[in-house]
Amino acid sequence: MTKKILIIGNPNVGKSVIFTELTGIYVTVSNYPGTTVEITSGNLLLNDQTIEVIDTPGLYSLVPITAEEKVTRQILFANPDCLVLQVVDARNLTRMLPLTFQLIRAGFHLVLAVNMLDESRREGYHLNLSILGQRLGIPVVGTVATRGEGIDQLKEVLTQVWKGHLNPRSAFRPQIDQVLQEKAQIISAQLHSSYSITKESLALLLLRGDTELRQLVQKKEGPSRWRQIVTHLISVSGLYDWGPSYQLAVDEHAAAEKVLVGILTRRSPETQRWQERLAQLTVAPWSGFLILLAVVYCGLYLFVGRFGAGTLVDWLDQHLFQGLLIPACTALVAAILPSQFWQSLFIGPYGIVTLGVRYAIAIILPIVGSFFFFFSLLEDSGYLPRLALLMDRGCKKLGLNGRAVIPLVLGLGCDTMATLTTRILETKRERFIATFLLALAIPCSAQLGVILALLSPYPGAVLLWMAMVLFTFILAGHLLNRYLPGQVPLFFLEVPPLRWPRLSNILIKTYSRMQWYFLEIFPVFLGISVVIWLGEQTGIFQSILGLFRPLVSALGLPPETAVAFFFGFFRRDYGAAGLFDLARSGILGLRNLVTAAVTLTLFLPCIAQFAVMWKERGPLLTLFTVAVIIPVAFMAGFLVNLLLLLFNV
């Protein structure tokens, strides 16, 4: 075996928690070559050997549907000699063992981690893991990853596999339809080329209708032999009402039930816990929306908006930067650089320290950090999939399904990352609608936090801002759903149990995301401050700002606000931070604040999001999105300003 472990499994089964337990916090996150799907990797020390561990995106079957599933299969097929660690939910083994069967049949070295045993026991299940391992012919380990239980045993099993004391390859084969089995044998005998999986497995995947593998086999086997294979594929297509793929799925499900006979028993579950009652309330229409409002109010408004963007920003900006660091840097730079021109590069209005470092650390970092902490808490609690289930019906009115809630909620963290995440959506239509709505009406965490901090002293202003942005969001989604061709696909999602989040997991996730912020975003702030400084010194930006000033004046805003809109294109949080400074200096009144907040929220996406949109959706759709967003943003701002003038605000 190669020194590599691939962690495989359905979504929401605890793969990432087990990955963290095995590798610690020092991990690498990168895009899989040729895609924008992120892959996390780290190292595990086993028997004095360093083993690379890769946490793959969720996979339901070796016949992929989403881009993430395709990437996971590509990683699997590119590493046929690696050790596969499949993580399954102990409460849903009947649904998850079919993937186990496919991995065994494909010839992979396999270890099975049966996770969430605590939840399984609470629901009255009892599972004999020893006999399960004997029947499957592979090592099986029970874990409760959120508590770290079973991790040491898992490491010991992995060590024994590496030493050759445990066999991770199985001869087990689930029983399937006899006709399909015979056809698979005939097809596999006609496969003369070499492949990364067994020919038996490849034949069954061809019978399932896998178009990507059919193209591969056609290329490798040649036209003559491929025509013979196609003859056998066609011969079984009309034998089953729902096709061979459905029949194989039924057979694998029946085989899973047969494997579990006598070793998975259930007694009456324990008394219903408050988590289970709360779980039911989160997906019920009325109670679910009330809980959502409570989550938004407590998490985004109070914790991110008031605490992160208020208390933490005030302390860092006023006391640390304005009170200590900037005066010290000003004196130091003045002593080293006598030229006013070069001094302004570091400590001027658009200097690296006074603008780039200050905005990045004193204004944006506490907001992003508090949001990452809160979002990690929601992830570990199991609430996000329930939110998707709750919002599925509403999302369908926007041309989306409940799965789209995930990138839309991620947009509250970073719209650029969320735009990449739209790849989990199945159709181009859905991906475009989600991308458009992210660019138009989903503020990122930094922008959201700053705007909430600015408006939080005025609850009515917050409600008006939210109502206008939400109205624009719903109207845009409704119009796109009505006039874009295509249908909304079916919605399915793994829903984990609600549980108490583990503080150590939340802190690790927050730390890794903050690490990403410093490595990826902090240099951007410094670079943008230099670009803005150059533009200011050369007069280029003044010319561009001259184009913005008539537009902001039409909204009743002072000319200085044009700077915030212009900065907002470089980064949304730059624009929001610019409003923050203008409000503190007294330039913006309440009416100006609300008008500017609405317009800036709906205004252009930042340059990073724009670049990702260009890559993901193409130049035509990206330019169309921008061409629509600009007038919509200013029309909304104009209406808000007019409304506030009517009420003498």
HELIX and SHEET records of a PDB file:
HELIX    1   1 LYS A   15  THR A   23  1                                   9    
HELIX    2   2 ALA A   67  ALA A   78  1                                  12    
HELIX    3   3 ALA A   90  ASN A   92  5                                   3    
HELIX    4   4 LEU A   93  ALA A  106  1                                  14    
HELIX    5   5 LEU A  117  ARG A  122  1                                   6    
HELIX    6   6 LEU A  129  LEU A  136  1                                   8    
HELIX    7   7 ALA A  145  ARG A  147  5                                   3    
HELIX    8   8 ILE A  151  LYS A  163  1                                  13    
HELIX    9   9 GLN A  178  ALA A  189  1                                  12    
HELIX   10  10 LYS A  199  LEU A  207  1                                   9    
HELIX   11  11 THR A  211  GLU A  221  1                                  11    
HELIX   12  12 PRO A  223  SER A  237  1                                  15    
HELIX   13  13 GLY A  243  LEU A  260  1                                  18    
HELIX   14  14 TRP A  274  VAL A  283  1                                  10    
HELIX   15  15 PRO A  285  VAL A  295  1                                  11    
HELIX   16  16 VAL A  296  LEU A  312  3                                  17    
HELIX   17  17 VAL A  313  ASP A  314  1                                   2    
HELIX   18  18 TRP A  315  LEU A  325  3                                  11    
HELIX   19  19 ILE A  326  ILE A  336  1                                  11    
HELIX   20  20 GLN A  340  ILE A  347  1                                   8    
HELIX   21  21 ILE A  352  ILE A  364  3                                  13    
HELIX   22  22 LEU A  365  SER A  381  1                                  17    
HELIX   23  23 TYR A  383  LYS A  396  1                                  14    
HELIX   24  24 GLY A  402  ALA A  404  5                                   3    
HELIX   25  25 VAL A  405  LEU A  410  1                                   6    
HELIX   26  26 ASP A  415  THR A  421  1                                   7    
HELIX   27  27 THR A  422  ILE A  424  5                                   3    
HELIX   28  28 LYS A  428  ALA A  441  1                                  14    
HELIX   29  29 SER A  445  LEU A  455  1                                  11    
HELIX   30  30 PRO A  459  TYR A  483  1                                  25    
HELIX   31  31 LEU A  503  TRP A  516  1                                  14    
HELIX   32  32 TYR A  517  ILE A  521  3                                   5    
HELIX   33  33 PHE A  522  THR A  538  1                                  17    
HELIX   34  34 ILE A  540  ALA A  554  1                                  15    
HELIX   35  35 THR A  561  PHE A  570  1                                  10    
HELIX   36  36 ARG A  572  ARG A  584  1                                  13    
HELIX   37  37 LEU A  590  LEU A  602  1                                  13    
HELIX   38  38 ILE A  607  ARG A  617  1                                  11    
HELIX   39  39 PRO A  619  LEU A  646  1                                  28    
SHEET    1   A 7 THR A  28  ASN A  31  0                                        
SHEET    2   A 7 GLU A  38  LEU A  46 -1                                        
SHEET    3   A 7 GLN A  49  ASP A  55 -1                                        
SHEET    4   A 7 LYS A   4  ILE A   8  1                                        
SHEET    5   A 7 LEU A  83  ASP A  89  1                                        
SHEET    6   A 7 HIS A 109  ASN A 115  1                                        
SHEET    7   A 7 VAL A 140  GLY A 142  1                                        
SHEET    1   B 2 TYR A 125  LEU A 127  0                                        
SHEET    2   B 2 LEU A 264  ARG A 266 -1                                        
END                                                                             
